[in-house]
Amino acid sequence: MYKGILVVLSGPSGAGKGTVSQALLPKMKDNMFLSVSATTRVPRNGEIDGKDYLFIAVSRFSGMIAGNEFLEWARVHDNYYGTPCLPVREALKQGKDVLLEIDIQGGLQVKKKNSEGCFDIPAPAILGRT
């Protein structure tokens, strides 16, 4: 069975990660899963829990950090953001490619963790190159 690959789209806020994702995902049809990040910030007008972000309490986020439940996480402007491992791991096991749309800090954490993180994939698959 095909094991999915992890594609990291990383850049600063406002760099166009969302625009690239919106253009890419329809072309990939059901073969690519967009990971939904968790955050402790309050939802903005129109944002949907589970679609735009997983909105969780600081105490839960802290517990997830302690339990190594994030592929990457960061504190930005007094709020926490992170990529939960479980949905990423499950999608990869099902043979789906996973797209992470994350900031530079998170991208560097994913690069550093590679196979030492919450699932086992080689670094070139994470980075898309050697």
N, C-alpha and C positions, 0 to 999 in steps of 0.2 A: 504494500500500500504506500502511496505517495505521502511523504511527511511534508507538511507545509513549511514555508520559509518565513522568516521575520524580516519585514521591510521597515526600516526606520527613516521617517521623514522628519528631520530635525532642523530647527532654526529659531531665531528670536521671534518674539511676539510681533505680529504684523508682517512677517516675511512672505506670507502667501502659502503656508502649509495647507490651510483649509481649502484654498482655491485649487491647489494641485490634487488634493485628495478627492474633491468633488469631481474633478475631471477624470481621474483614474478609476475610481470605484465603479461607475457604470460600465466601463469597458471590461472590467474583470468579472462582472456578473456575480454569480454565487461562489466564485473561487477565492474571493478575498474578504477578510473580516476586518473591519475597522475597530480597533480597540477603543473602548470608552474609558477615559480617565476618571479617577475619583478626585474629589475636591472637598475642602471644608468651607469654601466660600458659599455665600447665599446665592441661590439661583437668580439670574437676571431675568427681566421681563421676557417671556416667551420661551425660556429654556425648559426642557423636559428632562426630569430625572430618569436616568438610564439610557437616554438618547444623546443628549449634549454632554452630560457628565453624570457620574454617580455622586450625588450630594450626600455627604456623611458628616457626622459630628467629629469634632477634634479628638474626643476620647476614643472613638472607634478607629480613627485614622492612626492614632498613636499605638493602639493595640495591634493594628495590622503591620506597622513598622516593626514593632517588637517581635512579631511572629514571622518576620521575613516574607510577608505576603505581597510585597510590591517588587516588580521588576526594576522600577526606578521611582524615585519620589524627590520632591524638593519643596522648600518653603519659599513662597514668592509673595511679597507684599502682605505679610501677616496671615496668609492662607497656605494650606498644604495642597499639593497636587501630586498624583501618582498613578502608575499603571498597575492594576491588580494582576498578579501572576495567573490565577486560575483560569479566567476566560481565554487568555493568550495560550496557555498550555493546552487547554481542551481543543481550541480551534486548530492548533498545529497538529495535534494527534489525529484529528478528523481529516487531515490532509488539506486544510485551508491555509492559504497564505495570510499572514496577519500584518496589517499596516498600523504602525505606531506614528501618531502625529504629536510630537513632543518637542519641548524646548531643547536648547543646546546642552544644558546641564543634565537633563534626562538622557539625551543621546549619548553623552560621555559615560554615564553610569551603565547604560546597556552595553556599550563597547567594552568597558572594563569588566563587567560581569561575564560576558559571553556564556560559555558553558558552565560557569560556576554559579549561575543564577538559579532561577526556579524551574528551568527546563534545560534539556541538553541539545543544543544546536551549535554547530561550529561557527566561529567568529566570521568567516567570509560570508556566511548566509545572513548574518546580522547586518553586516556592513555593505553587502552587495559587491564586495571586491576582496582581494587579498591584501 
